[in-house]
Amino acid sequence: MTSRMRVRLAKLATLLGGATLLWACNAPPIVVPPPYTPDVVFTSKLLTDASGQQTMMVWTGAQPAQDKTAAGATFFIYDLDVNDGVIQTADDNGTFTDTPAWAGAMNDKMSIYYLTPLGTYSQPTCLLLTEGPSTTCP
């Protein structure tokens, strides 16, 4: 092998090594879904017995339209303070209305997350159980 051939091979190896290094440092972007920001509206109702005595407070939840990320998702709404909750499926806009009732008290901490039809879980969010639009836990 002549010295001229060695120089050409060294240049070729340097060029290929540089191209490989540039390609390796330019990773394709990974699309991360936006974090789940629930907009659940909670409503309370006092249950009474036959004599008119208040027996317990129950709650229901509803969520107005979200983005397509939550379309058809199964929502898990769980009261961490009383260990009770519900599972609700959203429609094509991520909306659900009038969940089944669960027992709870004002300012209980609620854990809410969803599972998409493709099997992806959202990050859980903590909300305070209050009448009207939800607020995040302190």
Secondary structure, 3 states (H helix, E strand, C coil): CCHHHHHHHHHHHHHHHHHHHHHHHCCCCCCCCCCCCCCCEEEEEEEECCCCCEEEEEEEEEECCCCHHHCCCEEEEEECCCCEEEEEECCCCCCECCCCCEECCCCCEEEEEEECCCCCECCCEEEECCCEECEECC
